[in-house]
Amino acid sequence: MRNLLKHKEGNAAIVGGLVGILVVIIGIFVYGEIAGSINVPDAGVTPAANVNTTAGTVFGLAPIVAIVIIASMILGIVANFGKSRSV
């Protein structure tokens, strides 16, 4: 983490990671909102129910994981404030 913070490319990678996590979270919430309105043929009812059950588990855990990742990135950046940087 410290190597990422020493260079501008590292900071860009961190911001890119944060944007990626945000996109995944938004995608999860969108799927959660539209999952009930998706028409499934009779032959696919059981697999669709299994997917929705698994998705429900992931929906519960994904925001927690995302918050932990974002918090660790922010703590890494804050920990390096005030330190001298060698160019």
C-alpha positions in Angstrom: 0.0 0.0 0.0 2.8 2.4 0.8 4.4 1.9 -2.6 1.1 2.8 -4.2 0.9 6.1 -2.3 4.4 7.2 -3.3 3.6 7.8 -7.0 0.8 9.5 -8.9 0.1 6.3 -10.7 -0.5 4.6 -7.4 -3.0 7.3 -6.4 -4.7 6.8 -9.7 -4.9 3.1 -9.1 -6.5 3.7 -5.7 -9.1 6.0 -7.1 -9.7 3.5 -9.9 -10.3 0.8 -7.3 -12.7 3.0 -5.4 -14.6 3.8 -8.6 -14.7 0.1 -9.4 -16.1 -0.8 -6.0 -18.7 1.9 -6.4 -19.8 0.5 -9.8 -20.1 -3.0 -8.3 -22.2 -1.7 -5.4 -24.5 0.2 -7.7 -24.9 -2.9 -9.9 -25.8 -5.0 -6.9 -28.5 -2.6 -5.8 -29.9 -2.3 -9.4 -30.1 -6.1 -9.7 -31.8 -6.2 -6.3 -34.4 -3.8 -7.4 -35.2 -5.5 -10.8 -34.8 -9.2 -9.8 -38.4 -9.6 -8.9 -39.7 -8.2 -12.2 -37.6 -10.5 -14.4 -39.9 -13.0 -16.2 -38.6 -16.6 -15.9 -40.0 -19.6 -17.8 -41.4 -22.4 -15.8 -38.4 -24.6 -16.5 -36.1 -22.0 -15.0 -37.9 -21.2 -11.8 -35.8 -23.3 -9.5 -32.4 -22.1 -10.9 -33.7 -18.5 -10.8 -34.7 -19.0 -7.1 -31.2 -20.4 -6.4 -29.6 -17.4 -8.0 -31.8 -14.9 -6.1 -31.0 -16.7 -2.8 -27.3 -16.5 -3.5 -27.6 -12.9 -4.6 -29.4 -12.1 -1.4 -26.5 -13.4 0.6 -24.0 -11.5 -1.5 -26.1 -8.3 -1.3 -25.9 -8.5 2.5 -22.1 -9.0 2.5 -21.0 -6.9 -0.4 -21.5 -3.5 1.2 -19.7 -4.6 4.3 -16.7 -5.8 2.3 -16.7 -2.6 0.2 -16.8 -0.4 3.3 -13.8 -2.3 4.8 -11.8 -2.0 1.5 -12.6 1.7 1.2 -11.8 2.4 4.8 -8.4 0.6 4.5 -7.6 2.7 1.5 -8.5 5.9 3.2 -6.6 4.9 6.3 -3.5 4.2 4.2 -3.8 7.7 2.6 -4.3 9.4 5.9 -1.4 7.5 7.5 1.0 9.0 5.0 -0.1 12.7 5.5 2.8 14.8 6.8 5.5 12.3 5.8 8.2 13.6 3.6 8.2 12.3 0.0 11.3 11.6 -1.9 11.0 12.2 -5.6 
